[in-house]
Amino acid sequence: MAVGGTAIFTCQLVQFLVVLSLLGISVSTVLGRNSIYESLELDIQVAHCVFYIYVGMLELLAILGKSPLEHRAFAHASLLLAVAWCVYLYRDVWPLATFTESPADLGEGSILWVKVALLFLGGVVIPLLAPRKYTPLDAKKEQRELAPEQTASILSCLSYSFVESFVWRAWRIPRLTYEMLPPLPEYDYLTNLKRKSFPYLDPLQTKSRRHIAFGLIRIFGSHLCKLAVVDFVMAVVSFGAPLSVNRLLTYLATGGVDAQIRPWFWIVLFFFSTSTRDTLIQWLTFNYTRINIRVQAIVTDLVFEHALRIRVKAETADSVDEGEAEASDDTVVGTPDSQEAASQDDGATTDAAGASSTTTSTSTKGKGKATPKSADPEADRAKQNVHLMGRINNLVSSDLQNINDLSMMIIFWTVEMPFHVLFCTIFLYQVLGWSGVVGIVITACSLPIPGYFAKRVKGLQTERMKRTDARVQTVTEMMNVIRMIKLFGWEDRMASQLDEKREAELQSVRRTRILNACVGLFNYASPYLVMVLTFATYTVIMKHELTASAVFSSMTVFEMLRRAMQGSFMLLPMTTQAWVSLGRISDFLWNTELIDEFEGGNDPEDAILGQNSVPEDRMGVIGIRHASFTWSKGTAASRTPGGTRKRHFVLTVDDELLFHPGKINLIVGPTGSGKTSLLMALLGELHYIPSGPDSYVNLPRENGVAYAAQESWVQNDTIRNNIVFGAPYDQARYEKVIEQCALGQDLSLFEAGDQTEVGEKGITLSGGQKARITLARTVYSSADILLLDDILAALDVHTSKWVVEQCLKGDLLRGRTVILVGLSQDPQYRSG
């Protein structure tokens, strides 16, 4: 039997017996026809019998049927019994709370209360206690260990009793480990969230360029509707307390004259309305938190996945700030060729294995005239994506934190705030007459003030986030070269630059704080001002006497109004910040330039220009024919390090460039000739511009491609894990890689050997050791094609000779296609 099946079956069986008992009472009533039931009409009793027969059939379907029919039948039967119980409450229990009415079915005697009790058991108690049946999201894959939440009953979810055992366990033991935590519910797995949400959010899966907020609302639309209904019920229930206070004080003041409802009813109403409101608040808080956690997981995964698709090009903040960016230079990461070519002569063209890279530059003198605003969206895109690395960090940190209460904000502004104000207006009008409306009118007249504050907060928040991006980018760049800064004694200069960025950010923070203080002051004072003006109107202008019932009940409602206003003023800057952050996320998803493989093709001209049709006779080869490549889609100009010239870098292959499979292919040339760019073109990192109908670029990836970058990269892990890199561990192959990459002696120097932690960015390793680990990772992989970018640059002569003789000529690379980049003057490449 399925998880919780026994308890579910027991609850369904008990409910079925309840229905049979009610049916038996109704049938006996029809057949008996004694004096007790002479006043009852026969057709009503027959209708009762038909009703219980129908509910009984639903119960049989629930017991004997299969999912999802059994769940629907049980829910439908429970709802019908609950409605019947509510009808009896209105007909026979409500009259007991009045002075003038009597129960409509009192003639049934004690059987009436038996029926009410059975309906309460079958329509309220059993549905609240019945566990939920587990239904896997994927029928082919069931979760082995279920979370208690997945099968908890409604009452257990409302009271959180499903975590009671876990709480007691945590209290009894001294330390709680991660393995002791309850398993995650299946519907909260990121895989399932991604499958549900990405079709509406991922730019590659949706053609709609709508704001990301609308996509999130569509994903969580059903959840938000449930929250809206519950929030509306909570708003209605919240007025039970002030209504009870008003009626009780009125009863005491008048001595019960003309009272129609007994006072005990208002006491019961006060208790149940308060407890129900608190329970619903906790339920709303739990579901708000759940939606917010899911949103954070989805957005984080979406941002990081999209970050892998963007094109990395050379960009500087100054060029964009001065309005001189001509196209989409989106990032601040300098490319190797762009850095090298900055030292070359203007207009230099150098052949490298049949390819040429052209760098043209123009000089600018003086300040120059301000360029007009570009109509090119690529230029606008460049201005929006300065400090991209710092921006990505902010998107998954501060921006993600700003949307932490997104679901609560949506429900508050669409349901809670409007209905609270509406109900407060109705209640105050009933108690204080038109003077109560005066307070609401004053509140309405003050509403433009929050709008003004919201506009100011939005502008300051946008400016603050831009300055935060600049500061985070500066810190990131500084930490990347912290060794060089210390060696050259640049601490003071870098500290002054960081202080300048931080001071600019603090100015925005200071203005934002001052504005928030003004919002808080207005929020605190406005409700009390409204209450004083309302009571003054009621007594001075309308000449009415304030009674205890009017004062205390209206003060309670004014306090509710004050909390609603306080919540609105508190959420106003938070909502503005959330909207700005969602806009930044949308802008990142839609307005960052992607590599050609992921380009959406919304522009037909770009789609035709960027198409890559590889001829059938060239499907298995590595090569390029009649094509040009640029670091940016619009062949934008990027500033040289001196900041006085603009450069255009274009890699051009005029004929056909083919690489021999199963052999070592060598690309040599001077610095800045486009060697690394040629590898980037093969990998698809450069923008592809075909020169004719027969143009193509092809790098077969069916059997894997491994790339060793010019700048060594290691992760904060052990040396072995950096080399194996998630591949199956083969000890013989691993030891051979260690030997051929000249790492044996280095490992012997470490006390832990290959289990030594390399630290963040390989802080414990030298440059040559990091280069050889990067090479070892590439060689150890099972990829058929290896792209090696100047792997000997960081090695001394003896180590380089060893690597050439043992690794490049070794058996591990035999039969594999190797494309090796090196300097033309390097003796090791010439001898090799």
Secondary structure in CASP SS format (residue, H / E / C, confidence):
PFRMAT SS
TARGET T0000
AUTHOR 0000-0000-0000
METHOD secondary structure of the structure
MODEL  1
M C 1.00
A C 1.00
V C 1.00
G C 1.00
G H 1.00
T H 1.00
A H 1.00
I H 1.00
F H 1.00
T H 1.00
C H 1.00
Q H 1.00
L H 1.00
V H 1.00
Q H 1.00
F H 1.00
L H 1.00
V H 1.00
V H 1.00
L H 1.00
S H 1.00
L H 1.00
L H 1.00
G H 1.00
I H 1.00
S H 1.00
V H 1.00
S H 1.00
T H 1.00
V H 1.00
L H 1.00
G H 1.00
R C 1.00
N C 1.00
S H 1.00
I H 1.00
Y H 1.00
E C 1.00
S C 1.00
L C 1.00
E C 1.00
L H 1.00
D H 1.00
I H 1.00
Q H 1.00
V H 1.00
A H 1.00
H H 1.00
C H 1.00
V H 1.00
F H 1.00
Y H 1.00
I H 1.00
Y H 1.00
V H 1.00
G H 1.00
M H 1.00
L H 1.00
E H 1.00
L H 1.00
L H 1.00
A H 1.00
I H 1.00
L H 1.00
G C 1.00
K C 1.00
S C 1.00
P C 1.00
L H 1.00
E H 1.00
H H 1.00
R H 1.00
A H 1.00
F H 1.00
A H 1.00
H H 1.00
A H 1.00
S H 1.00
L H 1.00
L H 1.00
L H 1.00
A H 1.00
V H 1.00
A H 1.00
W H 1.00
C H 1.00
V H 1.00
Y H 1.00
L H 1.00
Y H 1.00
R H 1.00
D H 1.00
V H 1.00
W H 1.00
P H 1.00
L H 1.00
A H 1.00
T E 1.00
F C 1.00
T C 1.00
E C 1.00
S C 1.00
P C 1.00
A C 1.00
D C 1.00
L H 1.00
G H 1.00
E H 1.00
G C 1.00
S H 1.00
I H 1.00
L H 1.00
W H 1.00
V H 1.00
K H 1.00
V H 1.00
A H 1.00
L H 1.00
L H 1.00
F H 1.00
L H 1.00
G H 1.00
G H 1.00
V H 1.00
V H 1.00
I H 1.00
P H 1.00
L H 1.00
L H 1.00
A C 1.00
P C 1.00
R C 1.00
K C 1.00
Y C 1.00
T C 1.00
P C 1.00
L C 1.00
D E 1.00
A C 1.00
K C 1.00
K E 1.00
E C 1.00
Q C 1.00
R C 1.00
E C 1.00
L C 1.00
A C 1.00
P H 1.00
E H 1.00
Q H 1.00
T H 1.00
A C 1.00
S C 1.00
I H 1.00
L H 1.00
S H 1.00
C H 1.00
L H 1.00
S H 1.00
Y C 1.00
S H 1.00
F H 1.00
V H 1.00
E H 1.00
S H 1.00
F H 1.00
V H 1.00
W H 1.00
R H 1.00
A H 1.00
W H 1.00
R H 1.00
I C 1.00
P C 1.00
R C 1.00
L C 1.00
T C 1.00
Y H 1.00
E H 1.00
M H 1.00
L C 1.00
P C 1.00
P C 1.00
L C 1.00
P C 1.00
E H 1.00
Y H 1.00
D H 1.00
Y C 1.00
L H 1.00
T H 1.00
N H 1.00
L H 1.00
K H 1.00
R H 1.00
K H 1.00
S H 1.00
F H 1.00
P H 1.00
Y H 1.00
L H 1.00
D C 1.00
P C 1.00
L C 1.00
Q C 1.00
T C 1.00
K C 1.00
S C 1.00
R C 1.00
R C 1.00
H C 1.00
I H 1.00
A H 1.00
F H 1.00
G H 1.00
L H 1.00
I H 1.00
R H 1.00
I H 1.00
F C 1.00
G H 1.00
S H 1.00
H H 1.00
L H 1.00
C H 1.00
K H 1.00
L H 1.00
A H 1.00
V H 1.00
V H 1.00
D H 1.00
F H 1.00
V H 1.00
M H 1.00
A H 1.00
V H 1.00
V H 1.00
S H 1.00
F C 1.00
G H 1.00
A H 1.00
P H 1.00
L H 1.00
S H 1.00
V H 1.00
N H 1.00
R H 1.00
L H 1.00
L H 1.00
T H 1.00
Y H 1.00
L H 1.00
A H 1.00
T H 1.00
G C 1.00
G C 1.00
V C 1.00
D C 1.00
A C 1.00
Q C 1.00
I E 1.00
R C 1.00
P H 1.00
W H 1.00
F H 1.00
W H 1.00
I H 1.00
V H 1.00
L H 1.00
F H 1.00
F H 1.00
F H 1.00
S H 1.00
T H 1.00
S H 1.00
T H 1.00
R H 1.00
D H 1.00
T H 1.00
L H 1.00
I H 1.00
Q H 1.00
W H 1.00
L H 1.00
T H 1.00
F H 1.00
N H 1.00
Y H 1.00
T H 1.00
R H 1.00
I H 1.00
N H 1.00
I H 1.00
R H 1.00
V H 1.00
Q H 1.00
A H 1.00
I H 1.00
V H 1.00
T H 1.00
D H 1.00
L H 1.00
V H 1.00
F H 1.00
E H 1.00
H H 1.00
A H 1.00
L C 1.00
R C 1.00
I E 1.00
R C 1.00
V C 1.00
K C 1.00
A C 1.00
E C 1.00
T C 1.00
A H 1.00
D H 1.00
S H 1.00
V H 1.00
D H 1.00
E C 1.00
G C 1.00
E C 1.00
A C 1.00
E C 1.00
A C 1.00
S C 1.00
D C 1.00
D C 1.00
T C 1.00
V C 1.00
V C 1.00
G C 1.00
T C 1.00
P H 1.00
D H 1.00
S H 1.00
Q H 1.00
E H 1.00
A H 1.00
A C 1.00
S C 1.00
Q C 1.00
D C 1.00
D C 1.00
G C 1.00
A C 1.00
T E 1.00
T E 1.00
D E 1.00
A E 1.00
A C 1.00
G C 1.00
A E 1.00
S E 1.00
S E 1.00
T E 1.00
T E 1.00
T E 1.00
S E 1.00
T E 1.00
S E 1.00
T C 1.00
K C 1.00
G C 1.00
K C 1.00
G C 1.00
K C 1.00
A C 1.00
T C 1.00
P C 1.00
K C 1.00
S C 1.00
A C 1.00
D C 1.00
P H 1.00
E H 1.00
A H 1.00
D H 1.00
R H 1.00
A H 1.00
K H 1.00
Q H 1.00
N C 1.00
V C 1.00
H C 1.00
L H 1.00
M H 1.00
G H 1.00
R H 1.00
I H 1.00
N H 1.00
N H 1.00
L H 1.00
V C 1.00
S C 1.00
S H 1.00
D H 1.00
L H 1.00
Q H 1.00
N H 1.00
I C 1.00
N C 1.00
D C 1.00
L H 1.00
S H 1.00
M H 1.00
M H 1.00
I H 1.00
I H 1.00
F H 1.00
W H 1.00
T H 1.00
V H 1.00
E H 1.00
M H 1.00
P H 1.00
F H 1.00
H H 1.00
V H 1.00
L H 1.00
F H 1.00
C H 1.00
T H 1.00
I H 1.00
F H 1.00
L H 1.00
Y H 1.00
Q H 1.00
V H 1.00
L H 1.00
G C 1.00
W H 1.00
S H 1.00
G H 1.00
V H 1.00
V H 1.00
G H 1.00
I H 1.00
V H 1.00
I H 1.00
T H 1.00
A H 1.00
C H 1.00
S C 1.00
L C 1.00
P H 1.00
I H 1.00
P H 1.00
G H 1.00
Y H 1.00
F H 1.00
A H 1.00
K H 1.00
R H 1.00
V H 1.00
K H 1.00
G H 1.00
L H 1.00
Q H 1.00
T H 1.00
E H 1.00
R H 1.00
M H 1.00
K H 1.00
R H 1.00
T H 1.00
D H 1.00
A H 1.00
R H 1.00
V H 1.00
Q H 1.00
T H 1.00
V H 1.00
T H 1.00
E H 1.00
M H 1.00
M H 1.00
N H 1.00
V C 1.00
I H 1.00
R H 1.00
M H 1.00
I H 1.00
K H 1.00
L H 1.00
F H 1.00
G C 1.00
W C 1.00
E H 1.00
D H 1.00
R H 1.00
M H 1.00
A H 1.00
S H 1.00
Q H 1.00
L H 1.00
D H 1.00
E H 1.00
K H 1.00
R H 1.00
E H 1.00
A H 1.00
E H 1.00
L H 1.00
Q H 1.00
S H 1.00
V H 1.00
R H 1.00
R H 1.00
T H 1.00
R H 1.00
I H 1.00
L H 1.00
N H 1.00
A H 1.00
C H 1.00
V H 1.00
G H 1.00
L H 1.00
F H 1.00
N H 1.00
Y H 1.00
A H 1.00
S H 1.00
P H 1.00
Y H 1.00
L H 1.00
V H 1.00
M H 1.00
V H 1.00
L H 1.00
T H 1.00
F H 1.00
A H 1.00
T H 1.00
Y H 1.00
T H 1.00
V H 1.00
I H 1.00
M C 1.00
K C 1.00
H C 1.00
E C 1.00
L C 1.00
T C 1.00
A H 1.00
S H 1.00
A H 1.00
V H 1.00
F H 1.00
S H 1.00
S H 1.00
M H 1.00
T H 1.00
V H 1.00
F H 1.00
E H 1.00
M H 1.00
L H 1.00
R H 1.00
R H 1.00
A H 1.00
M H 1.00
Q H 1.00
G H 1.00
S H 1.00
F H 1.00
M H 1.00
L H 1.00
L H 1.00
P H 1.00
M H 1.00
T H 1.00
T H 1.00
Q H 1.00
A H 1.00
W H 1.00
V H 1.00
S H 1.00
L H 1.00
G H 1.00
R H 1.00
I H 1.00
S H 1.00
D H 1.00
F H 1.00
L H 1.00
W H 1.00
N H 1.00
T C 1.00
E C 1.00
L E 1.00
I C 1.00
D H 1.00
E H 1.00
F H 1.00
E C 1.00
G C 1.00
G C 1.00
N C 1.00
D C 1.00
P H 1.00
E H 1.00
D H 1.00
A H 1.00
I H 1.00
L H 1.00
G C 1.00
Q C 1.00
N C 1.00
S C 1.00
V C 1.00
P C 1.00
E H 1.00
D H 1.00
R H 1.00
M C 1.00
G C 1.00
V C 1.00
I E 1.00
G E 1.00
I E 1.00
R E 1.00
H E 1.00
A E 1.00
S E 1.00
F E 1.00
T E 1.00
W C 1.00
S C 1.00
K C 1.00
G C 1.00
T C 1.00
A C 1.00
A C 1.00
S E 1.00
R E 1.00
T C 1.00
P C 1.00
G C 1.00
G C 1.00
T C 1.00
R E 1.00
K E 1.00
R E 1.00
H E 1.00
F E 1.00
V E 1.00
L E 1.00
T E 1.00
V E 1.00
D E 1.00
D E 1.00
E E 1.00
L E 1.00
L E 1.00
F E 1.00
H C 1.00
P C 1.00
G C 1.00
K C 1.00
I E 1.00
N E 1.00
L E 1.00
I E 1.00
V E 1.00
G E 1.00
P C 1.00
T C 1.00
G C 1.00
S C 1.00
G C 1.00
K H 1.00
T H 1.00
S H 1.00
L H 1.00
L H 1.00
M H 1.00
A H 1.00
L H 1.00
L H 1.00
G C 1.00
E C 1.00
L C 1.00
H E 1.00
Y E 1.00
I E 1.00
P E 1.00
S C 1.00
G C 1.00
P C 1.00
D C 1.00
S C 1.00
Y E 1.00
V E 1.00
N E 1.00
L C 1.00
P C 1.00
R C 1.00
E C 1.00
N C 1.00
G C 1.00
V E 1.00
A E 1.00
Y E 1.00
A E 1.00
A C 1.00
Q C 1.00
E C 1.00
S C 1.00
W C 1.00
V C 1.00
Q C 1.00
N C 1.00
D C 1.00
T E 1.00
I H 1.00
R H 1.00
N H 1.00
N H 1.00
I H 1.00
V H 1.00
F C 1.00
G C 1.00
A C 1.00
P C 1.00
Y C 1.00
D C 1.00
Q H 1.00
A H 1.00
R H 1.00
Y H 1.00
E H 1.00
K H 1.00
V H 1.00
I H 1.00
E H 1.00
Q H 1.00
C C 1.00
A C 1.00
L C 1.00
G H 1.00
Q H 1.00
D H 1.00
L H 1.00
S H 1.00
L H 1.00
F C 1.00
E C 1.00
A C 1.00
G H 1.00
D H 1.00
Q H 1.00
T C 1.00
E E 1.00
V C 1.00
G C 1.00
E H 1.00
K H 1.00
G H 1.00
I C 1.00
T C 1.00
L C 1.00
S C 1.00
G H 1.00
G H 1.00
Q H 1.00
K H 1.00
A H 1.00
R H 1.00
I H 1.00
T H 1.00
L H 1.00
A H 1.00
R H 1.00
T H 1.00
V H 1.00
Y H 1.00
S C 1.00
S C 1.00
A C 1.00
D C 1.00
I E 1.00
L E 1.00
L E 1.00
L E 1.00
D E 1.00
D C 1.00
I C 1.00
L C 1.00
A C 1.00
A C 1.00
L C 1.00
D C 1.00
V H 1.00
H H 1.00
T H 1.00
S H 1.00
K H 1.00
W H 1.00
V H 1.00
V H 1.00
E H 1.00
Q H 1.00
C H 1.00
L H 1.00
K C 1.00
G C 1.00
D C 1.00
L C 1.00
L C 1.00
R C 1.00
G C 1.00
R C 1.00
T E 1.00
V E 1.00
I E 1.00
L E 1.00
V E 1.00
G E 1.00
L E 1.00
S C 1.00
Q C 1.00
D C 1.00
P H 1.00
Q H 1.00
Y H 1.00
R H 1.00
S H 1.00
G C 1.00
END
